[in-house]
């Protein structure tokens, strides 16, 4: 435990601790130490790596706040009591989410957790049981629900513009910068992340559950490692003989090699912190040890009777998504371009703010088209969310979580433990279908 003194407490503010101080924690540190400090108070950090915690404490100081005490994972429960924590924010590696969520709930704390809520059915059952036993709140941070473009889709569908939804087609393309990044990091091991069907597609599956107000019933899919990995790299002449990019001569000129030293954030959080835990953030995407898929096709039947065809590609030359809803009275189509191409000269830079709607306006576009039977197509008005994190979703979500009194939301964007579990079902069933080659009833995975 560190000896840093916490900021004096205010009885009107909720006291938050953050466990897991990687790059994703930055958003929450900024919200608690600056944007929403009137209602929320940051009181402690917990991580396996002290260097990373100090990086975030430097940010806390820059916001004019006193640095917060830092704790090791073995002292997590003691931290909750000592710092009188009201709520815990969980941004650790995915496979450890359940450990901290369950411990926090049993200590009498509410929880805010990054998606995915967890990585498998057994861990999910533990969370659901702890929540039921304690009655505490679990909020899953599905920021895509707060993207105003996605909210517009929800409004149009709920308003009956295309009648009853019969089917959905959802294609998501991750480019060779963002997509490649999952194969450099701990996510490349399915035991850590559940694969992209859980870590990444959980976002998308939650959106569909929310958009059509239903939940999955049966899932069938095919998944493969088609582009990344040592065998594919060798077969296509893309392989380079380095384990990690930093200080490796053979990584020079490789557009898939991540330059951590060139990014102040990655250097501080990861390169300068390696001596503590040995974690390499810049592993070779064509190296050994990759157990997740990069090309996945899934078919889903929902309890409403609707069906979905879903495809995720993690090696696309551009980034974005196409979603089409076929209804009894017409069709609604959403097309989003997040990044039109990847320049080989900058592919090895940190993905950072070029993702999810933060790119410059010419590189980002969204269109929503309504095609009703017997009528000319209409391009519907959309709010401009370029320049905001995740299309404006981050700021709106943080304001709801940390901004004081919650107001009634007709769109129902707040996500609970149940939404977190429902979002997992499609991905977990898809993973099982990949293994067995058979359709999977989600009730055989987890009954809710």
C-alpha positions as CSV (number, residue, x, y, z in Angstrom):
1,X,0.0,0.0,0.0
2,X,1.2,3.5,-0.7
3,X,1.4,6.3,1.9
4,X,-0.1,9.0,-0.4
5,X,-2.8,11.0,1.3
6,X,-6.3,10.9,-0.2
7,X,-8.2,14.1,-1.0
8,X,-10.5,15.2,1.9
9,X,-13.8,13.6,1.5
10,X,-17.2,15.3,0.9
11,X,-20.2,13.5,2.3
12,X,-22.2,14.4,-0.9
13,X,-19.8,12.7,-3.3
14,X,-19.7,9.0,-4.1
15,X,-16.3,7.5,-3.3
16,X,-14.7,5.5,-6.2
17,X,-11.7,3.2,-6.4
18,X,-10.3,2.0,-9.7
19,X,-8.9,-1.5,-10.1
20,X,-6.9,-2.0,-13.3
21,X,-4.8,1.0,-14.4
22,X,-4.1,0.4,-18.1
23,X,-5.0,2.8,-20.8
24,X,-8.8,2.3,-20.5
25,X,-8.7,3.7,-17.0
26,X,-7.7,7.1,-18.3
27,X,-11.3,7.9,-19.2
28,X,-12.5,7.2,-15.7
29,X,-9.6,9.0,-14.0
30,X,-10.3,12.1,-16.0
31,X,-14.0,11.9,-15.3
32,X,-13.5,11.5,-11.5
33,X,-10.6,13.9,-11.0
34,X,-12.0,16.6,-13.3
35,X,-15.2,16.6,-15.2
36,X,-17.5,15.0,-12.6
37,X,-15.5,15.8,-9.4
38,X,-18.5,17.7,-8.0
39,X,-20.5,14.5,-7.6
40,X,-17.8,11.8,-7.6
41,X,-14.6,11.4,-5.6
42,X,-11.6,9.3,-6.7
43,X,-10.1,7.8,-3.5
44,X,-7.8,4.8,-4.5
45,X,-6.1,2.9,-7.2
46,X,-5.4,-0.9,-7.3
47,X,-3.1,-2.6,-9.8
48,X,-0.4,-5.2,-10.1
49,X,1.9,-2.5,-11.5
50,X,3.0,0.5,-9.4
51,X,4.5,2.4,-12.3
52,X,1.1,2.5,-14.1
53,X,-0.6,3.7,-10.9
54,X,1.9,6.5,-10.6
55,X,1.3,7.5,-14.2
56,X,-2.4,8.0,-13.4
57,X,-1.6,9.8,-10.2
58,X,0.4,12.3,-12.2
59,X,-2.7,12.9,-14.2
60,X,-4.7,13.4,-11.0
61,X,-2.2,16.0,-9.9
62,X,-2.5,17.8,-13.3
63,X,-6.2,18.1,-12.6
64,X,-5.4,19.9,-9.4
65,X,-6.3,17.0,-7.1
66,X,-4.1,15.3,-4.5
67,X,-2.7,11.9,-5.5
68,X,-4.7,8.9,-4.3
69,X,-3.4,5.9,-2.3
70,X,-2.3,2.9,-4.3
71,X,-2.8,-0.7,-3.5
72,X,-1.7,-4.2,-4.7
73,X,-4.4,-6.7,-5.7
74,X,-3.9,-8.8,-2.5
75,X,-4.9,-5.7,-0.5
76,X,-8.0,-5.0,-2.6
77,X,-10.6,-5.9,0.1
78,X,-8.6,-4.0,2.8
79,X,-8.5,-1.0,0.5
80,X,-12.3,-1.0,0.2
81,X,-12.6,-0.7,4.0
82,X,-9.7,1.6,4.7
83,X,-10.7,4.1,2.0
84,X,-14.4,3.8,2.7
85,X,-15.1,3.0,-0.9
86,X,-18.7,3.3,-2.1
87,X,-18.2,2.0,-5.7
88,X,-15.5,0.2,-7.6
89,X,-14.6,0.7,-11.3
90,X,-13.2,-2.5,-12.8
91,X,-10.9,-2.1,-15.8
92,X,-8.6,-5.0,-15.4
93,X,-7.8,-7.8,-17.8
94,X,-11.1,-9.4,-18.8
95,X,-10.6,-12.8,-17.1
96,X,-10.2,-11.2,-13.7
97,X,-13.3,-8.9,-13.8
98,X,-15.4,-11.4,-11.8
99,X,-12.8,-11.6,-9.0
100,X,-13.0,-7.9,-8.3
101,X,-16.8,-7.5,-9.0
102,X,-17.7,-10.3,-6.6
103,X,-15.3,-9.1,-3.9
104,X,-16.6,-5.6,-4.2
105,X,-20.2,-6.6,-4.1
106,X,-19.7,-8.7,-0.9
107,X,-17.9,-5.7,0.6
108,X,-21.0,-3.6,0.2
109,X,-19.8,-1.7,-2.8
110,X,-21.6,-0.9,-6.1
111,X,-19.6,-1.8,-9.3
112,X,-19.0,-0.1,-12.6
113,X,-17.3,-2.5,-15.0
114,X,-15.8,-2.3,-18.4
115,X,-17.3,-4.6,-21.0
116,X,-17.3,-7.5,-21.3
117,X,-18.6,-8.1,-17.8
118,X,-16.7,-11.3,-17.8
119,X,-15.4,-14.1,-20.2
120,X,-17.3,-17.3,-19.6
121,X,-20.5,-18.7,-18.1
122,X,-19.1,-19.8,-14.8
123,X,-17.6,-16.4,-14.0
124,X,-20.9,-14.8,-15.1
125,X,-22.9,-17.1,-12.7
126,X,-20.6,-16.0,-9.9
127,X,-21.3,-12.3,-10.6
128,X,-25.1,-12.9,-10.9
129,X,-25.2,-14.8,-7.7
130,X,-23.2,-12.2,-5.8
131,X,-25.4,-9.4,-7.1
132,X,-28.6,-11.3,-6.1
133,X,-27.2,-12.0,-2.7
134,X,-26.0,-8.5,-1.9
135,X,-28.6,-6.4,-3.9
136,X,-25.8,-4.0,-5.0
137,X,-25.7,-2.3,-8.4
138,X,-23.5,-3.5,-11.3
139,X,-23.3,-1.1,-14.2
140,X,-21.7,-2.3,-17.4
141,X,-20.2,0.5,-19.5
142,X,-21.8,-0.1,-22.9
143,X,-20.9,3.3,-24.3
144,X,-22.1,2.4,-27.8
145,X,-25.7,2.8,-26.4
146,X,-24.9,6.4,-25.7
147,X,-23.6,7.2,-29.3
148,X,-26.3,9.5,-30.6
149,X,-26.3,7.7,-34.0
150,X,-27.1,4.4,-32.3
151,X,-29.7,6.1,-30.1
152,X,-31.3,7.4,-33.3
153,X,-31.6,3.9,-34.6
154,X,-33.3,2.8,-31.4
155,X,-35.8,5.7,-31.7
156,X,-36.6,4.8,-35.3
157,X,-37.1,1.1,-34.7
158,X,-39.1,1.7,-31.5
159,X,-41.3,4.2,-33.3
160,X,-42.4,1.4,-35.7
161,X,-41.0,3.0,-38.9
162,X,-40.3,-0.4,-40.5
163,X,-42.9,-2.4,-38.5
164,X,-41.9,-5.7,-36.8
165,X,-38.2,-6.5,-37.3
166,X,-37.8,-9.8,-39.0
167,X,-34.0,-9.9,-39.5
168,X,-30.8,-8.0,-39.0
169,X,-27.6,-8.0,-41.0
170,X,-24.5,-6.7,-39.2
171,X,-21.1,-6.5,-40.7
172,X,-18.2,-5.0,-38.6
173,X,-14.8,-4.3,-40.1
174,X,-11.7,-3.7,-38.0
175,X,-8.8,-2.3,-39.9
176,X,-5.2,-3.4,-40.0
177,X,-4.3,-0.9,-37.3
178,X,-7.2,-1.2,-34.8
179,X,-7.9,-4.9,-35.6
180,X,-4.2,-5.8,-35.5
181,X,-3.9,-4.3,-32.0
182,X,-5.9,-7.1,-30.4
183,X,-3.3,-9.5,-31.7
184,X,-0.4,-7.6,-30.1
185,X,-1.9,-7.6,-26.6
186,X,-3.2,-9.9,-23.9
187,X,-6.4,-10.2,-25.9
188,X,-4.6,-12.6,-28.3
189,X,-5.0,-15.3,-25.7
190,X,-8.6,-16.5,-25.6
191,X,-8.2,-17.5,-21.9
192,X,-7.7,-13.8,-21.1
193,X,-10.4,-12.2,-23.4
194,X,-12.8,-14.8,-24.5
195,X,-11.8,-13.9,-28.1
196,X,-13.2,-11.1,-30.2
197,X,-16.7,-12.8,-29.9
198,X,-16.7,-11.8,-26.3
199,X,-14.2,-8.9,-25.9
200,X,-15.2,-6.9,-29.0
201,X,-18.5,-8.3,-30.3
202,X,-20.1,-8.0,-26.9
203,X,-20.6,-4.3,-27.8
204,X,-22.4,-5.3,-31.0
205,X,-24.5,-8.0,-29.5
206,X,-25.6,-5.7,-26.7
207,X,-26.6,-3.1,-29.3
208,X,-28.8,-5.6,-31.2
209,X,-30.4,-6.8,-27.9
210,X,-31.2,-3.2,-27.1
211,X,-32.2,-2.1,-30.6
212,X,-34.8,-4.9,-31.2
213,X,-35.7,-5.3,-27.5
214,X,-35.0,-9.1,-27.5
215,X,-32.4,-11.6,-26.5
216,X,-30.6,-14.5,-28.3
217,X,-32.1,-18.0,-28.3
218,X,-30.0,-20.1,-30.7
219,X,-26.5,-19.4,-32.2
220,X,-24.5,-21.0,-34.9
221,X,-21.2,-19.9,-36.2
222,X,-17.8,-20.4,-37.9
223,X,-14.6,-18.8,-36.7
224,X,-11.1,-19.0,-37.9
225,X,-7.6,-17.4,-37.6
226,X,-7.2,-16.5,-41.2
227,X,-4.8,-13.5,-41.4
228,X,-2.8,-13.1,-38.2
229,X,-0.7,-15.8,-36.5
230,X,2.7,-17.4,-37.3
231,X,1.4,-19.8,-39.9
232,X,-0.5,-17.2,-41.9
233,X,2.3,-14.7,-41.7
234,X,4.8,-17.3,-43.1
235,X,2.4,-18.4,-45.8
236,X,1.9,-14.8,-47.1
237,X,5.4,-13.5,-46.6
238,X,4.4,-11.2,-43.8
239,X,6.3,-12.9,-41.0
240,X,9.2,-11.1,-39.2
241,X,11.5,-12.9,-36.7
242,X,10.7,-10.8,-33.6
243,X,8.7,-11.6,-30.5
244,X,8.0,-8.0,-29.7
245,X,8.7,-4.9,-31.7
246,X,10.6,-2.7,-29.2
247,X,14.4,-2.6,-30.0
248,X,14.0,-5.4,-32.6
249,X,15.8,-4.6,-35.8
250,X,13.7,-7.0,-37.7
251,X,10.6,-4.9,-36.8
252,X,11.9,-1.9,-38.7
253,X,9.6,-1.1,-41.6
254,X,7.0,-3.5,-40.6
255,X,3.6,-1.8,-40.7
256,X,2.3,-4.2,-38.1
257,X,4.9,-3.4,-35.6
258,X,3.8,-1.0,-32.8
259,X,6.2,1.8,-31.9
260,X,5.5,2.2,-28.2
261,X,8.5,4.5,-27.7
262,X,6.9,7.0,-30.2
263,X,3.8,7.3,-28.1
264,X,4.1,9.2,-24.7
265,X,1.1,7.4,-23.4
266,X,2.1,3.9,-24.3
267,X,5.7,4.5,-23.2
268,X,4.6,5.7,-19.8
269,X,1.9,3.1,-19.2
270,X,3.6,0.0,-20.7
271,X,7.2,0.3,-21.9
272,X,8.4,2.1,-18.8
273,X,6.4,-0.3,-16.6
274,X,7.6,-3.6,-18.1
275,X,10.2,-4.1,-15.4
276,X,7.5,-4.8,-12.8
277,X,5.3,-7.4,-14.6
278,X,7.0,-8.3,-17.8
279,X,4.0,-7.4,-19.9
280,X,4.8,-6.6,-23.6
281,X,2.2,-4.5,-25.3
282,X,3.8,-4.7,-28.7
283,X,3.9,-8.4,-29.5
284,X,4.3,-9.7,-33.1
285,X,0.8,-10.2,-34.7
286,X,2.4,-12.9,-36.8
287,X,4.0,-14.6,-33.9
288,X,3.1,-17.7,-31.9
289,X,0.6,-18.0,-29.1
290,X,-2.5,-16.4,-30.8
291,X,-5.6,-18.5,-29.9
292,X,-8.3,-16.0,-30.9
293,X,-10.1,-15.8,-34.3
294,X,-9.8,-12.9,-36.7
295,X,-12.7,-13.8,-39.1
296,X,-16.1,-14.8,-37.6
297,X,-19.5,-15.5,-39.1
298,X,-22.5,-16.0,-36.8
299,X,-26.2,-16.7,-37.2
300,X,-28.6,-15.9,-34.3
301,X,-32.2,-16.5,-33.7
302,X,-33.8,-14.2,-31.1
303,X,-36.7,-14.9,-28.8
304,X,-38.8,-12.3,-30.7
305,X,-38.5,-14.5,-33.8
306,X,-36.0,-12.2,-35.5
307,X,-32.8,-13.5,-36.9
308,X,-29.3,-12.0,-37.4
309,X,-26.4,-12.6,-39.7
310,X,-23.2,-11.2,-38.2
311,X,-19.7,-11.0,-39.5
312,X,-16.6,-9.6,-37.9
313,X,-13.3,-9.1,-39.8
314,X,-10.2,-7.9,-38.0
315,X,-7.9,-7.4,-40.9
316,X,-9.9,-5.0,-43.2
317,X,-8.2,-2.2,-45.2
318,X,-10.9,0.2,-43.8
319,X,-12.9,0.4,-40.6
320,X,-16.6,0.8,-40.0
321,X,-19.8,-1.1,-40.0
322,X,-23.1,-1.7,-42.0
323,X,-26.3,-2.7,-40.2
324,X,-29.5,-3.4,-42.0
325,X,-32.9,-4.1,-40.3
326,X,-35.6,-5.8,-42.4
327,X,-39.1,-5.2,-41.2
328,X,-42.7,-5.9,-42.1
329,X,-43.1,-2.4,-43.5
330,X,-39.6,-1.6,-44.8
331,X,-35.9,-1.6,-44.2
332,X,-33.5,0.6,-42.1
333,X,-29.8,0.8,-43.1
334,X,-27.0,2.3,-41.0
335,X,-23.6,2.8,-42.7
336,X,-20.6,4.1,-40.7
337,X,-17.1,4.8,-42.0
338,X,-14.7,5.3,-39.1
339,X,-11.4,5.1,-41.0
340,X,-11.4,5.0,-44.8
341,X,-7.9,3.5,-45.1
342,X,-4.7,2.7,-43.2
343,X,-1.5,4.3,-44.3
344,X,1.4,1.9,-43.9
345,X,3.6,4.7,-42.6
346,X,1.4,5.3,-39.6
347,X,-0.1,1.8,-39.1
348,X,2.4,1.1,-36.3
349,X,1.3,4.1,-34.2
350,X,-1.1,3.7,-31.3
351,X,-4.7,3.4,-32.5
352,X,-5.8,6.0,-29.9
353,X,-8.1,8.8,-31.0
354,X,-8.4,7.8,-34.6
355,X,-11.0,5.2,-33.6
356,X,-14.7,5.2,-33.1
357,X,-15.6,8.6,-34.4
358,X,-12.7,10.8,-33.1
359,X,-11.1,11.0,-36.5
360,X,-11.3,14.2,-38.5
361,X,-14.7,14.7,-40.0
362,X,-13.7,13.9,-43.7
363,X,-12.6,10.5,-42.5
364,X,-15.7,9.7,-40.6
365,X,-19.3,9.5,-41.9
366,X,-22.6,8.1,-40.8
367,X,-25.8,7.7,-42.9
368,X,-29.1,6.3,-41.8
369,X,-31.5,5.4,-44.6
370,X,-35.2,4.5,-44.2
371,X,-36.7,2.5,-47.1
372,X,-40.4,1.9,-46.6
373,X,-42.5,-0.2,-48.9
374,X,-43.8,1.7,-51.9
375,X,-41.9,4.9,-50.9
376,X,-38.7,6.6,-52.0
377,X,-35.8,6.1,-49.6
378,X,-35.2,8.9,-47.1
379,X,-31.9,9.7,-45.5
380,X,-32.7,10.5,-41.9
381,X,-31.0,13.4,-40.0
382,X,-28.2,12.4,-37.7
383,X,-26.5,14.4,-34.9
384,X,-22.9,15.3,-35.6
385,X,-20.7,13.4,-33.1
386,X,-17.3,13.6,-34.8
387,X,-14.5,14.7,-32.5
388,X,-16.1,13.0,-29.5
389,X,-14.9,9.7,-28.0
390,X,-16.8,6.7,-29.4
391,X,-19.1,9.0,-31.3
392,X,-20.0,11.0,-28.3
393,X,-20.9,7.9,-26.3
394,X,-18.2,8.2,-23.6
395,X,-19.1,11.7,-22.4
396,X,-22.8,10.9,-22.3
397,X,-22.3,7.6,-20.5
398,X,-19.9,9.2,-17.9
399,X,-22.4,12.0,-17.3
400,X,-25.1,9.5,-16.5
401,X,-22.9,7.3,-14.2
402,X,-21.1,10.1,-12.3
403,X,-23.1,13.2,-12.9
404,X,-25.4,13.1,-9.9
405,X,-29.1,12.3,-10.0
406,X,-30.1,10.0,-12.8
407,X,-33.1,11.2,-14.8
408,X,-35.6,9.0,-16.6
409,X,-34.3,7.8,-20.0
410,X,-36.9,6.7,-22.5
411,X,-34.3,4.8,-24.5
412,X,-33.2,2.8,-21.5
413,X,-29.4,3.2,-22.1
414,X,-28.2,2.3,-18.6
415,X,-26.8,-1.3,-18.6
416,X,-27.1,-3.6,-15.6
417,X,-25.6,-7.0,-14.7
418,X,-28.5,-8.6,-16.6
419,X,-27.6,-6.6,-19.8
420,X,-24.0,-7.6,-19.3
421,X,-25.0,-11.3,-19.1
422,X,-27.3,-11.1,-22.1
423,X,-24.6,-9.5,-24.2
424,X,-22.3,-12.4,-23.4
425,X,-24.7,-15.1,-24.5
426,X,-24.3,-14.7,-28.2
427,X,-20.5,-14.6,-28.0
428,X,-20.2,-17.5,-25.6
429,X,-22.6,-19.6,-27.7
430,X,-20.7,-18.7,-30.8
431,X,-17.4,-19.8,-29.3
432,X,-18.9,-23.1,-28.4
433,X,-20.4,-23.5,-31.9
434,X,-16.9,-22.7,-33.4
435,X,-15.6,-25.7,-31.3
436,X,-18.4,-28.2,-32.0
437,X,-19.7,-27.2,-35.4
438,X,-23.2,-27.3,-34.1
439,X,-26.0,-24.8,-33.3
440,X,-26.0,-23.9,-29.6
441,X,-29.1,-23.1,-27.5
442,X,-28.1,-20.2,-25.2
443,X,-30.0,-21.7,-22.3
444,X,-27.4,-24.5,-22.4
445,X,-24.8,-21.9,-21.8
446,X,-26.6,-19.7,-19.2
447,X,-30.2,-19.5,-18.3
448,X,-31.5,-16.0,-17.4
